[in-house]
Structures are given as C-alpha cells and as structure tokens.
Amino acid sequence: MSTPAPARAPSDRRTSTLGSSSSKRQSTALPKPSSIFLDPSVLIAQHAQLTGTHPITVGPNTVLHPHCKISSAHAPVVMWEGVVVYERARVGVENPRVMRTDTSRGDGVVLGKNVVIETGCVIEASEIGEGSVIEVGANIGVGCVIGEFCTISASTLLPPNTHIPDFTVVYSGLEKRVNKTLQSRPELQQAKVVMHTKQLEIFKKLVPNNVSKWT
C-alpha cells in the first residue's frame, strides 16, 4: 500500500496572500494634498478624490460630485464660490511639460465663481471665468484662459494656451460666436446666477456630504 503524501500546511500561503494584498492596497492609495482649504459650506460627495502635493482651495458652496478628481500633483488648484464639478471630471494640471505662454497667471488651475464642469471633462486651464460652463467630455489644455459666461460645447478639445473672450460660445470643434443676448442683458446674467444658486440648494438636499473625510 502506498504511503499518502503529507498534507500541506496552508498557514504560510494564507499569510503571504494577506500580506501581498495589504501591500497592494497601500501602494494604490492616493496621497492627500499637502494642504486643503475648505469652506464649511462645501459639499464633497462620497468617492470624490482630492490628491496631490500642492495646496487645494475650495470656496463656499462648491459641489464635488462622486468620482470627480481634483489633483494638485503638479500645481495648486483654486475653486471659488459655487463651483460644480460633475462625475468623472478631472481638474488639475496633468502634463506639466507643456509650456505656458502667459506666465503671469502662475502654474495652477483657477475656477471662477459659479463655474460648471460637466461629466468627463479634463480641465488643465490656467483660469476659467465666472459663470462659464464646460460641457460633457470637453478637454481644456494647459495654459488656456476662458473668460466670463462662456460655453465650451461637449467634446471640444481646446489646445494649450488658447484664450477665449467673455460671452463666447465654442462649438463644432473650434468654431466661435459671441452670445450677444447674454452680453447685452445683465438681467439674463443675474437670472442665470439665480438658477445656479437653486441648483446648488438641490444638490445639498440630494447628495450626501462626505466633507468630514477631508477636514
């Protein structure tokens, strides 16, 4: 009769598996920014990411939706009052090798008051002015400067260092027109601000706030 093979001790294998998975989780963890300045009224949804090595400043009533990413890996990020960043949008310089033609604005990304960044956008711009809307899937290159109350249509690719004047609509690639109605009627600008404010109030009622994770 043949002698049965001795049973293998499973303990070592189990221990090594746990150790490798633990180290893997640690290696994929995103670093928190060196400093985060959050207004108490900020709404940061679960699974939103703030990561990097430079400061991130988030102003009053800003809303960061789930799975958006704010990265200060290469330069600071500043978001003023009422900014909205939707799902899977990325804000922050990702390609620091691109040269900026306007060095007076610094190396960071600045989003002005009530700027809206829609789903899937990539924002590396130096500055986006008050009330501007960047629609779904648009890509705004390093060093771009977008004026106030502009609209960048869906899937637009703005090359680095592009300057867009106030009240400009960019569509069909890089076609441009001026929204003269909005430009000439301050009451419409104010109405747009009122609607944006109501939208922020709705978000605060519907989206659970995970801001305590970052404070």
Secondary structure, DSSP 8 states (H G I E B T S, - for coil): ----------HHHHHHHHHHHHHHHHHH-----S-EEE-TT-EE-TT-EEEESS-EEE-TT-EE-TT-EEEESSS-EEE-TT-EE-TT-EES-S-TTS--S-GGG-SSEEE-TT-EE-TT-EE--SEE-TT-EE-TT-EE-TT-EE-TT-EE-TT-EE-TT-EE-TTEEEETTTEEEE-HHHHH-HHHHHHHHHHHHHHHHHHHHHS---GGGG-
